[in-house]
Amino acid sequence: MDLFGIGPMELLVVLILALIVLGPQQLPAAARKLAKLTRDLRRMWAEVSTDFARELDVEEAMDDIRSVTDTVKTIRRPLSPVELLLEQTTTSDTPLTAQPTTVTTAEEGSNASDT
């Protein structure tokens, strides 16, 4: 068991030195201060790590919102005739050719049926 790279024998030596330097009356107060400091540092580290995680989640959410917004904008905007032609040429295998259309009026239709 290593605590901060300190083995059990080194930890025992540090505790004996602390007892000699601080004395038996000040050692419990120093241990409480050290424990409080450790607790506060852990709490601050947890807050910082959750803040980082929250910021990363916010950035990912904003990227998702931007991509959806861009998609909605392209869907809402009607395509121009040139864009429609370009889209048709890229989706179809055959090129677009102008095919003649015959428009018959009602009079021409009745004349054609009479002959």
C-alpha positions in Angstrom: 0.0 0.0 0.0 1.6 3.2 -1.2 0.1 6.6 -0.2 1.6 9.3 -2.5 4.5 7.0 -3.2 5.2 6.6 0.6 5.3 3.1 1.9 4.1 2.0 5.4 7.6 2.4 7.0 8.2 5.9 5.6 4.7 6.9 6.8 5.5 5.6 10.3 8.7 7.7 10.3 6.8 10.8 9.3 4.3 10.3 12.0 7.0 9.8 14.7 8.7 13.0 13.4 5.5 14.9 13.6 4.9 13.7 17.1 8.4 14.8 18.1 8.1 18.2 16.4 4.5 19.1 17.3 4.2 17.4 20.6 1.4 15.2 21.8 -1.0 18.2 22.5 -0.7 19.8 19.1 -0.7 16.7 17.0 -4.5 16.0 17.1 -5.2 19.6 16.1 -2.7 19.4 13.2 -4.3 16.2 12.1 -7.7 17.8 12.1 -6.4 20.7 10.1 -4.7 18.4 7.6 -7.9 16.3 7.3 -10.0 19.5 6.7 -7.6 20.7 4.1 -7.7 17.4 2.3 -11.5 17.4 2.4 -11.6 20.9 1.0 -9.2 20.1 -1.7 -11.2 17.0 -2.8 -14.4 19.1 -2.8 -12.8 21.8 -4.9 -11.4 19.2 -7.3 -14.9 17.6 -7.7 -16.4 21.0 -8.4 -13.8 21.8 -11.0 -14.2 18.4 -12.7 -18.0 18.7 -12.8 -17.7 22.2 -14.2 -15.4 20.9 -17.0 -17.8 18.1 -17.7 -20.8 20.5 -17.8 -18.9 22.8 -20.2 -18.1 19.9 -22.5 -21.7 18.8 -22.5 -22.8 22.4 -23.3 -20.4 22.7 -26.2 -21.6 19.3 -27.6 -25.2 20.4 -27.3 -24.5 23.8 -29.0 -22.8 21.9 -31.9 -25.9 19.7 -32.2 -28.2 22.7 -32.1 -26.1 24.5 -34.8 -26.2 21.5 -37.1 -29.9 21.1 -36.7 -30.5 24.8 -37.3 -28.4 24.6 -40.5 -30.4 21.6 -41.7 -33.7 23.4 -41.0 -32.5 26.5 -42.8 -31.6 24.5 -45.9 -34.9 22.6 -45.8 -37.0 25.8 -45.4 -35.3 27.7 -48.2 -36.8 26.8 -51.5 -34.4 25.7 -54.2 -33.8 28.0 -57.1 -34.5 26.6 -60.6 -30.8 26.3 -61.2 -30.4 24.3 -58.0 -33.3 22.1 -59.0 -31.7 21.4 -62.3 -28.3 20.7 -60.7 -30.0 18.4 -58.2 -31.8 16.5 -61.0 -28.6 16.0 -63.0 -26.7 14.7 -60.0 -29.5 12.3 -58.9 -30.4 10.9 -62.4 -28.1 8.8 -64.5 -29.5 10.1 -67.8 -28.8 13.7 -68.9 -31.7 16.1 -69.1 -32.8 16.7 -72.7 -35.4 19.0 -74.0 -38.3 16.8 -75.1 -40.9 18.5 -77.4 -44.3 18.7 -75.9 -47.4 19.1 -78.0 -50.1 21.2 -76.6 -53.5 20.8 -78.2 -56.3 23.2 -77.6 -59.9 22.2 -77.5 -60.6 23.4 -81.1 -57.7 21.4 -82.4 -58.8 18.4 -80.5 -62.3 18.6 -82.0 -60.9 19.1 -85.5 -58.6 16.1 -85.2 -61.5 13.9 -84.1 -63.6 15.1 -87.1 -61.1 13.9 -89.7 
